[in-house]
Amino acid sequence: VVTPEQARAMQQAYIDRLLDDDRCVACDLAGVDLSGKRLGDADLERANLQGANLEGVDLSGANLKGVNFSGANLKDADLRAADLYLADFTGTDLTGARFDEALIDSAVFTDATGVNLEGAIKE
């Protein structure tokens, strides 16, 4: 059994790894605040970002395959040229988010708000 304090410490270790190495594959980052961070070209494949605050985050060129963004705030996020294969944006706020040249094949946008996939690539 993991205590809430241990869970917070583990999550902070994941955040530190992401910010130091631009890589955090399959990390549980649910509910974190990464607003305004520059994470272009980061590898977050299969990460859990459910309910996270990602407002204004730069994820351009990032590997976001299979990421769970459900319920997250991605207002004004830069997702240009990101790989979003199988990403889940259910209930996500995407107002002002940019998807130019992003790969959105099999991504889920159910109940997402502010969705503008202009310039996105669906193969």
C-alpha positions in Angstrom: 0.0 0.0 0.0 1.3 3.4 -1.0 0.7 6.4 1.3 -0.4 9.7 -0.2 3.0 11.1 0.8 4.8 8.3 -1.1 2.5 8.8 -4.1 3.3 12.5 -4.2 7.1 11.8 -3.9 6.8 9.3 -6.8 4.9 11.8 -9.0 7.5 14.5 -8.2 10.3 12.1 -9.2 8.5 11.5 -12.5 8.2 15.3 -13.1 11.8 15.8 -12.3 12.8 13.0 -14.7 10.6 14.5 -17.5 12.1 18.0 -17.0 15.7 16.7 -16.8 15.6 14.1 -19.5 12.6 15.1 -21.7 11.5 11.5 -21.2 8.9 9.8 -19.0 7.4 6.8 -20.7 4.3 5.3 -19.0 4.6 7.8 -16.1 1.6 8.5 -13.9 1.4 12.3 -14.0 -2.4 12.5 -13.4 -3.4 15.9 -12.1 0.0 17.6 -12.3 0.5 21.2 -13.2 2.9 21.5 -16.2 1.3 24.7 -17.5 3.7 26.8 -19.6 6.5 24.2 -19.6 8.6 23.6 -22.7 8.5 19.9 -23.5 9.0 20.0 -27.2 10.3 16.6 -28.5 9.7 14.9 -25.2 8.9 11.2 -25.0 5.7 10.7 -23.0 4.5 7.6 -24.7 1.6 5.9 -22.7 1.9 8.5 -19.9 -1.2 9.2 -17.7 -1.9 13.0 -17.8 -5.5 12.6 -16.8 -6.8 15.9 -15.3 -3.4 17.6 -15.7 -3.1 21.4 -16.2 -1.2 21.7 -19.5 -2.3 25.2 -20.4 0.2 26.8 -22.8 2.5 23.8 -22.7 4.9 23.3 -25.6 4.6 19.6 -26.7 5.6 20.3 -30.3 7.3 17.2 -31.9 6.6 15.1 -28.8 6.0 11.4 -28.8 2.5 11.3 -27.2 1.4 7.9 -28.4 -1.3 6.4 -26.2 -1.2 9.3 -23.7 -4.3 9.6 -21.5 -5.2 13.4 -21.6 -8.8 12.8 -20.5 -10.2 15.7 -18.5 -6.9 17.7 -18.9 -6.6 21.4 -19.6 -4.7 21.9 -22.9 -5.8 25.4 -23.6 -3.3 27.1 -26.0 -1.1 24.0 -26.0 1.4 23.6 -28.9 1.0 20.1 -30.3 2.4 20.8 -33.7 4.1 17.8 -35.3 3.4 15.7 -32.2 2.6 12.0 -32.6 -0.8 11.6 -31.0 -1.5 8.0 -32.2 -4.1 6.5 -29.9 -4.0 9.5 -27.5 -7.2 10.0 -25.5 -8.5 13.6 -25.3 -12.0 12.6 -23.8 -13.5 15.6 -22.0 -10.3 17.7 -22.6 -10.3 21.5 -23.1 -8.4 22.1 -26.3 -9.4 25.7 -26.9 -6.6 27.4 -28.8 -4.5 24.3 -29.1 -2.5 23.9 -32.3 -2.3 20.6 -34.2 -0.5 21.6 -37.4 1.2 18.6 -38.8 0.3 16.5 -35.7 -0.4 12.8 -36.4 -3.9 12.2 -34.9 -4.5 8.7 -36.3 -6.9 6.8 -33.9 -6.8 9.6 -31.3 -10.1 10.0 -29.4 -11.7 13.5 -29.0 -15.1 12.4 -27.4 -16.6 15.4 -25.5 -13.5 17.5 -25.9 -14.1 21.2 -26.2 -12.4 23.8 -28.5 -11.2 21.1 -30.9 -9.7 22.6 -34.1 -7.8 19.9 -36.0 -6.9 22.2 -38.9 -3.6 21.2 -40.3 -3.5 17.8 -38.5 -2.6 14.6 -40.3 -4.8 11.6 -40.2 -3.2 8.6 -41.9 
